[in-house]
Amino acid sequence: MVDWLLESLARAHLIEAPRWGRWGFHDLVRLYAEERAAADAGEELAEAERRLNAHYLETAAAAALNLNDLVATSNDGPLTRFLGNEGTGIKWLDDEYANLLAATARAQADGHEMLSVVLPVALGGYLRLRRVLPQWTALLEGAVSAGESLGEVELTGIALDLLGLALQEEGRLEEAAVAARRAVKCFRKVREEFRENVALSHLGTALARQGTYGEAAKILRSAVDRLEGGGLMTSRAHALKDLGEVLLRLGRFEEAAEFSGQAARGFWIPLGDEISEAEALLCEGSALLALGDPAMALVSLHRASEHFRKHQSLAGLAPTLNGYGCAVWNLGHRDRAVEILREAADCAEEVGYDGLRAEVVDNLVSAYTILGRSEEAARLAPAHAARELPPQPGTPPPCTRTDGGKWWRRLGWPSWRR
């Protein structure tokens, strides 16, 4: 019956169908409908909005179920809708994202406090998966306020935790750490140990981004240990990845390779979160390269590069190709290594990573010099090529050093997340 009515409206050109199963208004019709709805506001309209909000909340919670480290406790009801077919749930969220964003903003503007906090909480895993948290910063701030007004300590804590992640993505690191600490206190108050551990891991990441690596490593290691044994937990995978990146910064390469490798497997098996997997693989490959194992590093870096290419993430591809080129060079494929490093330099330039591009150019100049291609080295970096004592044949380029050289410090760090 509903499909027949929708098709009738489409034939009358009152709605449009960009593809089967998706319907929308032409802009002028939508504006007219909004005007009529405002003029006819009453209980019938309010009831229709309640039904729509309930549909969005229940379906979004079902679609994001496995993204939120939750497990269905019953065999019926809306939360089982996408069980066994998580890809369909994510596809629904992708299709409805703009509507979910608008519904949350409308709920907060109209003072619907419970919906204002519950809908962002239900979408938490999806917001992180798709790297859209910065778009939700203001809405998450509203969710925190709504949760506090309702006296819902646990919901407030979840909203604070998500807000901290959003603030991290915006580079507001001190505020992010404050939000994470407040989330920890909320969860501790209601004895939600699992959520407390997740919030602690996010606090560790915020501190690491501020440069306090030692404290961050201790917090993240504790969170990883306390989250162990909980099944398919995406939060533990994120904590493992973040811990690996901090350990890479600290030069603890063996541990960095171990934890980031565990993280990569965690993202791949339950979710297919390819961007997070690629970040973990980049960290693992960087650590393995620093340990002098280019063959194993190549495996991780190649897979990471495939994921970043697929998702058109030049910000992730640039540092990956730098490490990839170094691994290929160490394995003796020098012409191929130069090709890869040149692409890495182009990617770094396109995304504005001047420091990384300088490192890649340094690697290229050394490689050209070793290969006897002095003119290319001179064109790329005349000052570098004019050194009095150029590298001798067989000398590895800077990217292959394992003596604390700076090249790996740029690799695996999450500041370039989409």
Order of alpha helices (4+ residues) and beta strands (2+ residues): alpha-beta-beta-alpha-alpha-alpha-alpha-alpha-alpha-alpha-alpha-alpha-alpha-alpha-alpha-alpha-alpha-alpha-alpha-alpha-alpha-alpha
